[in-house]
C-alpha cells in the first residue's frame, strides 16, 4: 500500500522461497514486505506445519496482493499437508529420480524425520514453479534470513542481479551473522542491527572455488581444517583470545564437546586454571553463504544439491559462479537464535548427535541442546550471554576494535519507512502537469 514508484525499469524477475514453522506473524510480515520492497517479484512461503497460526496472516497478505493487483509483487502460500505431499511426490525431481541415484533416494527416505531433507524437496518444487512463471533469479532462504544490497546499489536486488553478465549462472552471497543485544526478541528484522562479518569479506581471505568445495564434500574432507595461511593467521590469533576467555564458562556449564587440538584457533598464553577444554567461538551457524541461481527459460532449472548450493539439472556443476565478496556486493543477513525464548524453544525439541557436531562451527546445537535439556535457567542465562550474545567478556567491543562487527540499520529503516504512507513528491517548477478531463489534453 505504501510502496513507492520505482524509478527504474528492469526486465529481470526475481523470486525468493522459504520453508518456515513456528514464527510470529510480525516476522512473516517483515520477511515478505522487505523482499517486496527491495525488488523481489514473488515470494513463496511453505508452512511445514499445516496448522501454523501464522498462516492466517500470510493468507491475508496473499489475498491483498491479488486483490490490489500489485504490479511486480506476488505471494504464494502453501500448507504442507497430506494432499500437498501427495502432489509433491508426483512432481519433485527427487522422487522421480530416487531409483537412479543414492543422493535422491537418501533425501526421500529421510524426508519424514529430517527437516533439511524436506527443505531440499521444497526448494526443488519452488524453483520449478518459479521457472514456469518466467522468473530469472531464484533464492531459497530460511525465515531468519534476508538479502541485503548496499545503498550504492539503491538497496535493489533487481539492480544487483540484473547487472551480472549473461554467462553468470549463479551468485554466491556470503552471510553476515546477527548478534542479539537483548535477551528477548520479537521481530529480528526490526530489532537486531549488529552483525559479525563473514571472514570472506575480510583481509587475506579468498572464496574457495565451487569445484574445490564440492570435491572436499565428496571425499569427506569438508570438516578438515584448512592449511595454515600467513595472510589469515591474524584471524586465528584474534579468536584465540576469545577461545581462552570462554574456558571458565565452558567448565562451569560442564559442556562435554568433541574436538581436537587441530580444531582450535591459535592460542597465545594458557588459562589460569587447569588444562584447556573444548569450546567454540566465531559464527555459531553456517558461514559458507548461499547460492542464488539464474533460471533459463529454455533449459530445465538447476536442482538443489544442499541448502547452500545447486547443480545443473543433469547433475553437472554450474559453469560460472560469481563470488560476491566485494564491498558493494549483496550479502545475506542471518539472524540465528535471536531472542532467548526462541533459542530455548528451538532446542527443547531438537536432538543432536555428538558425531555430527565435531566441527567447531557445528558445536553450538550440541551445547545448546545439553544446556536447555538441563532445565537450569541460571545455566541457560550464562550460556546465552556468553555464546549467543557474545558479550560476557566484552567480546563485541574487542571485535569492533578490529573491524569485525558492523551496524546495519537499513533493514529496520526500510520496514519502518513503509509502515507509514509516503509523502507526495515535491512539485518542482516547470514540472507541474494538468490534464483536461474532457479532451484528455495534457499540459
Secondary structure, 3 states (H helix, E strand, C coil): CCCCCCCCCCCCCEEEEEEECCCCHHHHHHHHHHHHHCCCCEEEEEECCCCCCCHHHHHHHHHHHHHCCCCCCEEEEEECCHHHHHHHHHHCHHHHCCCCCHHHHHHHHHCCCCHHHHHHHHHHHHHHHHHHCCCCEEEEECCCEEEECCHHHCCCHHHHHHCCCCCCCEEEECEEEECCCCCCCCCHHHHCCEEECCHHHCCCCCCCCHHHHHHHHHCCCCCCCCCCCHHHHHHHHHHHHHHHHCHHHHHHHCCCCCCCHHHCCCCCCCCCCCCCCCCCCCCCCCCCCEEEEECCCCCCCCEECCCCCEECCCCCCCCCEEEECCCCCCEEEECCCCCHHHHHHHHHHCCCCHHHHCCHHHHHHHHHHHHHHHCCHHHHHHHHHHHHCCCCCCHHHHHHHCCCEEECCHHHHHHHHCCCCCCCCCCCCCCCCCECCCCCCEC
